[in-house]
Amino acid sequence: MTHKLNRLLENIKVVELVGSTDKEVSSLESDSRKVGKDGIFVAVKGTTTDGHKYIPVVASANVAAVVCESLPTTLAQGVTYVKVADSALALGQLASAWYGHPSSHLTLVGVTGTNGKTTTATLLYEMAKLQGFKAGLLSTVCNYIGDRKIASTHTTPDPLTLNKLLAEMVDEGCQYAFMEVSSHSTAQKRVAGLEFAGGIFSNLTRDHLDYHLTVDNYMRAKKAFFDMLGPDAFALINEDDKSGRFMVQNTRAKVYTYSLRSDADFRGRVIETRLDGTLLSLNGHEVEVMFTGRFNAYNLTAVYGASILIGFLPERVLVDMSKLVPVAGRFQPFISPSGVAAIVDYAHTPDALINVLDTIRNIVGNIGNVITVVGAGGNRDSGKRPLMAQEAACRSDFLILTSDNPRFEDPDAIIEEMVAGLSREELRRTEKIVDRREAIRKAIEMAEPGTVVLVAGKGHETYQEVKGVRNHFDDAEEVRQALEINHRQRSNTNRDLNN
């Protein structure tokens, strides 16, 4: 695939140009190791390295052009230098142009917020399929082009991968696409150049402060997504979240609201909730759904609203809401024949733990106990660790602190930082077990019929990352095995007693 450089630069704001743009280019890269002869190299200032320092290297490899924020002191002959104000922004715009602006050929909806992105985006993808359309999905768990599954490495891919996937969706006949839009992706301009039909805001609580440093920076990164929406797009916000209105202060999109607590364009209400489902009211219409908890009621209300905003018939949407199934690792229930229940959930922030545990407590009431197994990821925001332990302890009858993805940190040290958030009384109801498999088995071994065990933090992940190595570890697999062992032991004990 080749392109004319001048055509690619048509929508780029060029500050200074050195050299000819009347030339063919064979590739577009921001990785100096990948760009070759007649390619375009975009020098981006990253979190760990600055692409500008590799300009002399790629220039000597006969690249056709270099896009950068500052020109090098020595300019290579035959290379076109394109100076821009923001090379990350330019990369997104160039990537879109390179692949033929694929987002303009799709009804593309982005979902942002701290919690609920994966569930909302995935359910919209499933809704589109139920409505009879071919659709694509870009999410934390997995990417899909129609029914073709593609492994996911980032919540929101880099601009080149992102536009390549969107182009494949167009080529394979997709009409709709739904994607998670992370705060990292807006801060790094990964979604620049995309044309969104709409954006959804779920909620905002503390997360990713290892990267954004402050809650204000994090919030503004989320807001940047709504700032980029066009006048023909919609912005659907959670009216019950205090940050919702801030998100759309400067948006050009038409604003709509959803809520469980107040008047809104799309109003949800929980009528009855169980471990395996909820009776939900959506704009006054009752529907039985296979989801549990107020947080899922919010997600489903957003899905209902967005489905209507992209043109699906409300009556058909209501029918299909009852057919949607939970996303793997998002309040995923397991119940043994002995009556012991376990929930696997991705909750990895204080607020997410509050939501999940409040839902479980609301279901079991004062009859059953709640045991929580949770850890915290290494090389991430350490400030939330004691808060996570605190919220889990005050909502559980017993707490087991364990390892999550320690990455390059000492798992014992992470657990001790979590312990710092606990009172003396809470410590008496807490055990530290670094081995996650052992922690899960201990929790289920302790559980009596009627008890609910929450295994939180990793959800859909099928690995545990330790010192840069990803080892296979699936919470759902571990829970199933532990419940089977627990059931056999209880059956054998009952048999012995009867004999």
Disulfide bonds with the S-S distance in Angstrom:
none
